[in-house]
């Protein structure tokens, strides 16, 4: 069996901690990175959607990557998100990631622009030119571009990407991706499809809730990957009331609340995100507390 690649395993899409003035708390963020390594995670993906990258300046994004690398032990992957409006900006973020010692990057297609296949290919050509492995991030919910199985196959054939974080929620397309691009690594992108996409052949999980319940998430992922459904399914059902928040609009607020509740710092979000409404907060709190009371960690 070949050795795992840096983008394999559980790569936690880290939330980013802010102080009361909404400045980045790099000390707390670095502590969270070290803690995730101690909990048996395989790496972190800073500056992704969960890291509120849209609200960060370029200097702030650089500091977050620098902090992640500085606090990552040996063989612990740092795979920053390089999402941006265009390829020039994404290439710039990829170059900084490489210069700072990251192992790979995670790249969205152009943001907020209905790019055609030509534009998508050019976008990923620019990012790949830096020389780090590129995992595509298919999130047609937040962008105006759907990286269809056909486009992903083209990107893979051109040598521009090594894997795809599939966030569409449509598990059926995972099989088509594997048929059209068998060399492309499938990565779970939504916490509430862990078992389904693992069965479809995923070799990684870019994940949110492992920063709240790392041990249970590790057990779930490993069981699902190995086909141990006697272990995976009961645990999946138990965790699903929180995992499904990863696919909701307030996923960042929900995960940060979970971090606060288990004694890790999640903290506030930057605008335009506002705190959860009282009703939504009560749902997240109840589901999270139920797991805590059951001894889930």
C-alpha positions as CSV (number, residue, x, y, z in Angstrom):
1,X,0.0,0.0,0.0
2,X,1.4,3.4,-0.9
3,X,2.0,6.0,1.8
4,X,-0.8,8.5,2.5
5,X,-0.6,11.8,0.7
6,X,-0.6,15.1,2.7
7,X,-4.2,15.7,1.7
8,X,-5.4,12.3,2.9
9,X,-7.0,11.6,6.3
10,X,-8.9,14.1,8.5
11,X,-7.8,17.6,7.6
12,X,-9.7,20.0,9.9
13,X,-11.0,23.2,8.2
14,X,-10.1,25.3,11.2
15,X,-12.3,28.1,12.5
16,X,-10.4,31.3,13.3
17,X,-10.4,33.0,16.7
18,X,-11.1,36.7,17.2
19,X,-10.9,38.8,20.3
20,X,-13.6,41.2,21.5
21,X,-12.4,43.8,19.0
22,X,-12.6,41.1,16.3
23,X,-8.9,41.2,15.7
24,X,-7.3,37.8,15.1
25,X,-6.1,36.0,18.2
26,X,-3.2,34.1,16.7
27,X,-2.1,32.7,20.0
28,X,-5.4,30.9,20.6
29,X,-5.5,29.8,17.0
30,X,-2.0,28.3,17.2
31,X,-3.0,26.5,20.4
32,X,-6.0,25.0,18.6
33,X,-3.8,23.7,15.8
34,X,-1.5,22.0,18.3
35,X,-4.5,20.5,20.2
36,X,-5.9,19.1,17.0
37,X,-2.6,17.4,16.3
38,X,-2.6,16.0,19.8
39,X,-6.1,14.6,19.2
40,X,-5.0,12.5,16.3
41,X,-6.1,14.6,13.4
42,X,-4.0,14.5,10.2
43,X,-3.8,18.2,9.4
44,X,-5.5,21.6,9.2
45,X,-6.9,23.7,6.3
46,X,-6.6,27.3,7.4
47,X,-8.3,30.2,5.4
48,X,-11.2,28.1,4.2
49,X,-14.8,29.0,4.5
50,X,-14.8,28.0,8.2
51,X,-11.8,30.3,8.6
52,X,-13.9,33.3,7.4
53,X,-11.3,34.0,4.7
54,X,-13.6,36.5,2.9
55,X,-13.3,38.8,5.9
56,X,-9.5,38.7,6.1
57,X,-6.9,41.0,4.6
58,X,-4.1,39.4,2.6
59,X,-1.7,40.2,5.5
60,X,-4.1,38.5,7.9
61,X,-4.4,35.4,5.7
62,X,-0.6,35.2,5.5
63,X,-0.3,35.4,9.3
64,X,-2.9,32.6,9.8
65,X,-0.9,30.3,7.5
66,X,2.3,31.2,9.2
67,X,0.8,30.4,12.6
68,X,-0.6,27.1,11.4
69,X,2.8,26.0,10.0
70,X,4.6,27.2,13.2
71,X,2.3,25.1,15.4
72,X,2.1,22.0,13.2
73,X,4.2,19.1,14.3
74,X,6.2,17.0,11.8
75,X,4.0,15.1,9.4
76,X,0.9,17.2,10.3
77,X,-0.5,18.7,7.1
78,X,-1.1,22.4,6.5
79,X,-3.3,22.8,3.4
80,X,-4.4,26.5,3.2
81,X,-7.4,27.6,1.3
82,X,-6.5,30.0,-1.6
83,X,-10.0,31.1,-2.5
84,X,-10.2,34.4,-4.3
85,X,-12.1,36.2,-7.0
86,X,-9.5,35.4,-9.7
87,X,-6.6,33.2,-10.5
88,X,-3.9,35.9,-10.0
89,X,-5.0,36.4,-6.4
90,X,-5.3,32.7,-5.7
91,X,-1.8,32.1,-7.2
92,X,-0.5,34.8,-4.9
93,X,-2.0,33.0,-1.9
94,X,-0.6,29.7,-3.1
95,X,2.9,31.1,-3.5
96,X,2.8,32.5,0.1
97,X,1.6,29.1,1.3
98,X,4.5,27.4,-0.4
99,X,7.0,30.0,0.9
100,X,5.8,29.5,4.4
101,X,6.1,25.7,4.3
102,X,2.6,24.5,3.6
103,X,2.2,21.0,2.1
104,X,-0.7,21.6,-0.4
105,X,-3.4,24.1,-1.1
106,X,-7.2,23.9,-1.4
107,X,-8.6,25.9,-4.2
108,X,-12.1,27.1,-5.1
109,X,-12.9,28.1,-8.7
110,X,-13.3,31.8,-9.3
111,X,-15.6,33.3,-6.7
112,X,-18.8,35.1,-7.6
113,X,-18.3,34.8,-11.3
114,X,-20.1,32.3,-13.6
115,X,-16.8,31.0,-15.1
116,X,-17.0,28.7,-18.1
117,X,-14.7,25.7,-18.5
118,X,-11.9,27.8,-20.2
119,X,-11.9,30.3,-17.3
120,X,-11.9,27.4,-14.7
121,X,-8.9,25.7,-16.4
122,X,-7.0,29.0,-16.6
123,X,-7.8,29.6,-12.9
124,X,-6.4,26.3,-11.8
125,X,-3.4,26.6,-14.2
126,X,-2.3,29.7,-12.4
127,X,-2.6,28.1,-9.0
128,X,-0.9,24.9,-10.0
129,X,2.0,26.9,-11.5
130,X,3.3,27.6,-8.0
131,X,4.2,23.9,-7.7
132,X,2.2,22.7,-4.6
133,X,-0.4,19.9,-4.9
134,X,-3.8,21.4,-5.5
135,X,-7.0,20.0,-4.1
136,X,-10.1,21.5,-5.8
137,X,-12.9,22.6,-3.6
138,X,-16.3,22.2,-5.3
139,X,-18.8,24.4,-3.5
140,X,-21.4,25.5,-6.0
141,X,-23.6,26.7,-3.1
142,X,-21.2,29.5,-2.3
143,X,-19.7,30.1,-5.7
144,X,-21.3,30.5,-9.1
145,X,-19.3,27.6,-10.5
146,X,-20.1,23.9,-10.3
147,X,-17.0,21.7,-10.8
148,X,-18.9,18.9,-12.5
149,X,-17.4,15.4,-12.8
150,X,-16.5,16.3,-16.4
151,X,-14.6,19.5,-15.5
152,X,-12.9,17.7,-12.6
153,X,-11.8,15.0,-15.0
154,X,-10.3,17.6,-17.4
155,X,-8.5,19.4,-14.5
156,X,-7.1,16.0,-13.4
157,X,-6.0,15.0,-16.9
158,X,-4.2,18.3,-17.3
159,X,-2.3,17.6,-14.1
160,X,-3.7,20.6,-12.3
161,X,-5.4,19.0,-9.3
162,X,-4.7,15.9,-7.2
163,X,-8.1,15.7,-5.4
164,X,-11.4,17.3,-4.8
165,X,-13.2,18.3,-1.7
166,X,-16.8,17.5,-2.8
167,X,-19.3,19.8,-1.1
168,X,-22.2,19.6,-3.5
169,X,-24.0,17.2,-1.2
170,X,-24.8,14.9,-4.1
171,X,-23.2,11.6,-3.3
172,X,-24.2,10.2,-6.6
173,X,-21.6,12.3,-8.5
174,X,-18.8,10.8,-6.4
175,X,-19.1,7.6,-8.4
176,X,-19.1,9.5,-11.7
177,X,-16.0,11.4,-10.6
178,X,-14.2,8.1,-9.9
179,X,-15.3,6.7,-13.2
180,X,-14.1,9.7,-15.2
181,X,-11.0,10.5,-13.2
182,X,-9.9,7.3,-11.4
183,X,-6.6,8.9,-10.4
184,X,-8.3,11.8,-8.6
185,X,-8.6,11.5,-4.8
186,X,-12.1,12.0,-3.5
187,X,-12.3,14.0,-0.3
188,X,-15.4,14.3,1.9
189,X,-16.5,17.9,2.0
190,X,-19.7,17.9,4.1
191,X,-19.7,16.5,7.6
192,X,-23.2,15.1,7.2
193,X,-22.2,12.8,4.3
194,X,-19.2,11.3,5.9
195,X,-20.3,7.7,5.7
196,X,-21.9,7.9,2.3
197,X,-18.8,9.5,0.6
198,X,-16.5,7.2,2.5
199,X,-18.3,4.2,1.0
200,X,-17.9,5.9,-2.4
201,X,-14.2,5.7,-1.9
202,X,-13.0,8.9,-0.2
203,X,-9.5,9.0,1.1
204,X,-9.8,12.2,3.1
205,X,-12.2,14.4,5.0
206,X,-11.9,18.2,5.1
207,X,-13.9,18.5,8.2
208,X,-15.5,21.0,10.6
209,X,-16.9,19.1,13.6
210,X,-13.7,17.2,14.5
211,X,-12.6,20.4,16.2
212,X,-15.5,19.9,18.6
213,X,-15.6,16.1,18.9
214,X,-12.2,14.9,17.6
215,X,-12.2,11.4,19.1
216,X,-15.7,10.5,18.0
217,X,-15.0,11.9,14.5
218,X,-11.8,9.9,14.2
219,X,-13.6,6.7,15.2
220,X,-16.4,7.5,12.7
221,X,-14.1,8.2,9.8
222,X,-11.9,5.2,10.4
223,X,-14.9,2.9,10.7
224,X,-16.6,4.2,7.6
225,X,-13.4,4.0,5.6
226,X,-12.8,0.4,6.6
227,X,-16.4,-0.7,6.0
228,X,-17.1,-1.3,9.7
229,X,-20.7,-0.3,9.6
230,X,-21.5,-1.9,12.9
231,X,-19.4,0.8,14.5
232,X,-20.0,3.6,12.0
233,X,-23.8,3.7,11.7
234,X,-24.8,4.0,15.4
235,X,-22.1,6.6,15.9
236,X,-23.2,8.5,12.7
237,X,-26.8,8.6,13.9
238,X,-25.6,9.8,17.3
239,X,-23.5,12.6,15.8
240,X,-25.7,13.6,12.9
241,X,-27.8,16.2,14.8
242,X,-24.6,18.3,15.0
243,X,-22.8,17.2,11.8
244,X,-25.7,18.5,9.7
245,X,-25.0,22.0,10.8
246,X,-21.9,21.9,8.7
247,X,-24.2,22.3,5.6
248,X,-26.3,25.1,7.0
249,X,-25.7,28.9,6.5
250,X,-24.7,29.3,10.2
251,X,-22.2,26.5,10.1
252,X,-19.4,28.7,11.4
253,X,-21.4,30.1,14.3
254,X,-22.6,26.5,15.2
255,X,-19.1,25.0,15.2
256,X,-17.6,27.9,17.1
257,X,-20.4,27.5,19.7
258,X,-19.6,23.8,19.9
259,X,-15.9,24.6,20.5
260,X,-16.9,27.0,23.4
261,X,-19.1,24.4,24.9
262,X,-16.4,21.7,25.0
263,X,-13.8,24.0,26.5
264,X,-12.0,25.1,23.4
265,X,-12.2,28.7,22.1
266,X,-14.5,29.3,19.2
267,X,-15.5,32.8,19.9
268,X,-17.3,35.4,17.8
269,X,-17.5,35.8,14.0
270,X,-16.8,38.8,11.9
271,X,-19.5,40.7,10.0
272,X,-21.4,40.0,7.9
273,X,-22.1,37.0,10.2
274,X,-24.1,37.8,13.3
275,X,-24.6,35.5,16.3
276,X,-27.1,32.7,16.1
277,X,-30.6,33.7,16.8
278,X,-31.9,32.5,20.2
279,X,-33.9,29.8,18.5
280,X,-31.1,28.5,16.4
281,X,-28.7,28.7,19.3
282,X,-31.0,26.6,21.4
283,X,-31.1,23.9,18.8
284,X,-27.3,23.8,18.5
285,X,-26.8,23.9,22.2
286,X,-29.3,21.1,22.9
287,X,-27.7,18.8,20.3
288,X,-24.2,19.5,21.4
289,X,-25.0,19.2,25.1
290,X,-26.7,15.9,24.6
291,X,-23.4,14.5,23.1
292,X,-21.3,16.0,25.9
293,X,-23.6,14.5,28.5
294,X,-23.3,11.1,26.7
295,X,-19.5,11.3,27.1
296,X,-18.8,12.0,23.4
297,X,-15.4,13.7,22.9
